[in-house]
Amino acid sequence: MRPLALALSIMLHPLLMPVYALALAFSLDVHTSFFLDERGRWIILGMVAVMTVVFPVMSIALLWRSGLVTDPAMPNRQERTAPYVMTLFYQAMAYYLLRRNDQDPALLALLTGGMAALLLTLLINLRWKISAHLVGMGGLLGGLTGLLLLHRSFEPVELAPAILAAGALGTARLLISDHTPAQVHAGAALGFLTTFGCVITERFV
């Protein structure tokens, strides 16, 4: 059970959530990619992957090698601040690059919600350890739910796999980390509400 929980935690790592969110948005909601051909979608996904996955991983690796982070998994709450700040910076750069082109506002709202959730996670982490994995997964669900209510271009049942994945991830984090149920639930709620709020209010701004 533990190896499966570890594999799930890696596959659903919070750094991957922006890429997953955009890929699912392109797949489920035609409004988010109406003016993009397949090549354009892949270019955007590739750019976001480099900015929000590759760069943060390289930065965390450098922090680990320098001794500022004792474990790449960062179980120590105090060691998470610098990686969170760097990841937030990279996500802001990705948002800036997308903003320079004509993108659907809801797509940009997905990234805004992710950045807002990460910023809140950073601030909470200064005093209390919250599950970043569930913040990411909750953000994915919140963003897709927002798109569903905003554009109604896909069916609610299509969110079922993501909901099941969120439940499995929460269980995995309880099995292989020192998170408490409260930290897992708080992470999921924070991610969902923040990203959902950013996407659903896009129509009013």
C-alpha positions as CSV (number, residue, x, y, z in Angstrom):
1,M,0.0,0.0,0.0
2,R,2.8,2.4,0.8
3,P,4.5,2.2,-2.6
4,L,1.2,2.8,-4.3
5,A,0.6,5.8,-2.0
6,L,4.1,7.1,-2.9
7,A,3.5,6.7,-6.6
8,L,0.2,8.5,-6.4
9,S,1.8,11.4,-4.5
10,I,4.4,11.7,-7.2
11,M,1.9,11.5,-10.1
12,L,-0.3,14.1,-8.4
13,H,2.4,16.3,-7.1
14,P,1.3,20.0,-6.7
15,L,3.9,21.2,-9.2
16,L,2.1,19.3,-11.9
17,M,-1.3,20.7,-11.2
18,P,-1.1,23.8,-13.4
19,V,-0.2,21.6,-16.4
20,Y,-3.0,19.1,-15.5
21,A,-5.5,21.9,-15.0
22,L,-4.7,23.5,-18.4
23,A,-4.7,20.2,-20.2
24,L,-8.1,19.2,-18.8
25,A,-9.5,22.7,-19.5
26,F,-8.4,22.3,-23.1
27,S,-9.9,18.8,-23.3
28,L,-13.2,19.5,-21.5
29,D,-14.1,23.2,-22.2
30,V,-14.0,24.2,-25.8
31,H,-14.2,27.9,-24.8
32,T,-10.7,27.8,-23.3
33,S,-9.1,26.9,-26.6
34,F,-11.5,28.2,-29.2
35,F,-8.9,30.2,-31.1
36,L,-6.1,27.7,-30.5
37,D,-5.2,24.8,-32.8
38,E,-3.6,21.7,-31.5
39,R,-0.1,23.0,-32.0
40,G,-0.9,26.2,-30.1
41,R,-2.3,24.1,-27.2
42,W,0.9,22.0,-27.0
43,I,3.0,25.1,-27.1
44,I,1.1,26.6,-24.1
45,L,1.3,23.4,-22.2
46,G,5.0,23.0,-22.9
47,M,5.7,26.6,-21.8
48,V,3.7,26.2,-18.6
49,A,5.4,22.8,-17.9
50,V,8.8,24.4,-18.2
51,M,7.9,27.4,-16.0
52,T,5.9,25.6,-13.3
53,V,7.5,22.2,-13.2
54,V,11.1,22.2,-14.6
55,F,12.3,25.5,-13.1
56,P,10.9,24.8,-9.6
57,V,12.3,21.2,-9.6
58,M,15.7,22.6,-10.6
59,S,15.6,25.3,-7.9
60,I,14.6,22.7,-5.2
61,A,17.4,20.5,-6.3
62,L,19.9,23.4,-6.0
63,L,18.5,24.1,-2.5
64,W,18.9,20.5,-1.6
65,R,22.5,20.3,-2.8
66,S,23.4,23.4,-0.9
67,G,21.9,22.1,2.3
68,L,19.2,24.6,2.6
69,V,16.6,21.9,2.1
70,T,17.4,18.6,3.8
71,D,14.9,16.4,1.9
72,P,13.4,17.1,-1.6
73,A,10.0,16.1,-0.2
74,M,10.4,18.9,2.4
75,P,8.6,17.3,5.4
76,N,10.0,20.1,7.5
77,R,7.5,23.0,7.4
78,Q,10.3,25.7,7.9
79,E,12.1,24.5,4.8
80,R,9.1,25.1,2.5
81,T,9.1,28.8,2.5
82,A,11.9,29.4,-0.1
83,P,10.6,26.8,-2.5
84,Y,7.1,28.2,-2.3
85,V,8.4,31.7,-3.0
86,M,10.4,30.5,-6.0
87,T,7.5,28.5,-7.4
88,L,5.2,31.4,-7.0
89,F,7.6,33.6,-8.9
90,Y,7.8,31.0,-11.8
91,Q,4.0,30.8,-11.9
92,A,3.8,34.5,-12.1
93,M,6.2,34.5,-15.0
94,A,4.1,31.9,-16.8
95,Y,1.0,34.0,-16.2
96,Y,2.7,37.1,-17.6
97,L,3.8,35.2,-20.8
98,L,0.2,33.9,-21.3
99,R,-1.3,37.3,-20.6
100,R,0.8,38.9,-23.4
101,N,-1.2,36.8,-25.9
102,D,-5.0,36.6,-26.5
103,Q,-6.1,33.9,-24.1
104,D,-9.5,33.1,-22.8
105,P,-10.0,35.0,-19.5
106,A,-11.1,31.8,-17.7
107,L,-7.8,30.1,-18.7
108,L,-5.9,33.0,-17.1
109,A,-8.2,32.8,-14.1
110,L,-7.1,29.2,-13.6
111,L,-3.5,30.3,-13.2
112,T,-4.6,33.3,-11.0
113,G,-6.4,30.9,-8.7
114,G,-3.4,28.6,-8.5
115,M,-1.1,31.5,-7.6
116,A,-3.6,32.8,-5.0
117,A,-3.8,29.3,-3.4
118,L,0.0,29.0,-3.3
119,L,0.3,32.4,-1.7
120,L,-2.2,31.5,1.0
121,T,-0.4,28.2,1.5
122,L,2.9,30.1,1.9
123,L,1.4,32.4,4.5
124,I,-0.3,29.6,6.4
125,N,2.8,27.5,6.3
126,L,4.6,30.1,8.4
127,R,2.6,29.0,11.4
128,W,1.0,25.7,10.5
129,K,1.7,22.9,8.1
130,I,-1.0,22.4,5.5
131,S,-1.0,19.7,2.8
132,A,0.3,21.3,-0.4
133,H,-0.7,18.1,-2.3
134,L,-4.3,18.7,-1.4
135,V,-4.1,22.4,-2.1
136,G,-3.0,21.5,-5.6
137,M,-5.6,18.8,-6.1
138,G,-8.4,20.9,-4.6
139,G,-7.3,23.8,-6.9
140,L,-7.6,21.5,-9.9
141,L,-11.2,20.5,-8.8
142,G,-12.1,24.0,-8.0
143,G,-10.9,25.4,-11.3
144,L,-12.8,22.7,-13.3
145,T,-15.9,23.2,-11.3
146,G,-15.7,26.9,-12.0
147,L,-15.4,26.2,-15.7
148,L,-18.4,23.9,-15.6
149,L,-20.6,26.5,-14.0
150,L,-19.2,29.3,-16.1
151,H,-19.4,27.8,-19.6
152,R,-21.5,24.6,-19.1
153,S,-19.6,22.9,-22.0
154,F,-19.2,19.5,-20.3
155,E,-21.1,17.3,-17.9
156,P,-20.6,17.2,-14.1
157,V,-20.0,13.4,-14.3
158,E,-16.8,14.1,-16.2
159,L,-15.4,15.5,-12.9
160,A,-15.8,12.1,-11.2
161,P,-12.3,10.8,-12.0
162,A,-10.7,14.0,-10.5
163,I,-12.9,13.6,-7.4
164,L,-11.9,10.0,-6.9
165,A,-8.2,11.0,-7.5
166,A,-8.5,13.7,-4.8
167,G,-9.9,11.2,-2.3
168,A,-7.1,8.7,-3.1
169,L,-4.5,11.4,-2.8
170,G,-5.8,12.5,0.6
171,T,-5.6,8.9,1.8
172,A,-2.1,8.6,0.4
173,R,-0.8,11.7,2.1
174,L,-2.1,10.4,5.5
175,L,-0.4,7.1,4.9
176,I,3.1,8.3,3.9
177,S,3.4,11.8,5.5
178,D,3.0,13.3,8.9
179,H,0.0,15.3,7.8
180,T,-3.1,15.2,10.1
181,P,-6.6,14.8,8.6
182,A,-7.2,18.5,9.5
183,Q,-4.2,19.5,7.4
184,V,-5.4,17.4,4.5
185,H,-9.0,18.7,4.6
186,A,-7.8,22.3,5.0
187,G,-5.5,22.0,2.0
188,A,-8.3,20.6,-0.2
189,A,-10.8,23.3,1.0
190,L,-8.2,26.1,0.5
191,G,-7.3,25.0,-3.0
192,F,-10.9,24.4,-4.1
193,L,-12.4,27.6,-2.8
194,T,-9.5,29.9,-4.0
195,T,-9.4,28.6,-7.6
196,F,-13.1,28.2,-7.9
197,G,-13.6,31.7,-6.7
198,C,-11.1,33.1,-9.2
199,V,-12.7,31.2,-12.2
200,I,-16.4,31.8,-11.4
201,T,-15.9,35.5,-10.8
202,E,-14.2,35.9,-14.2
203,R,-17.5,36.7,-15.8
204,F,-17.9,39.7,-13.5
205,V,-14.5,41.3,-14.2
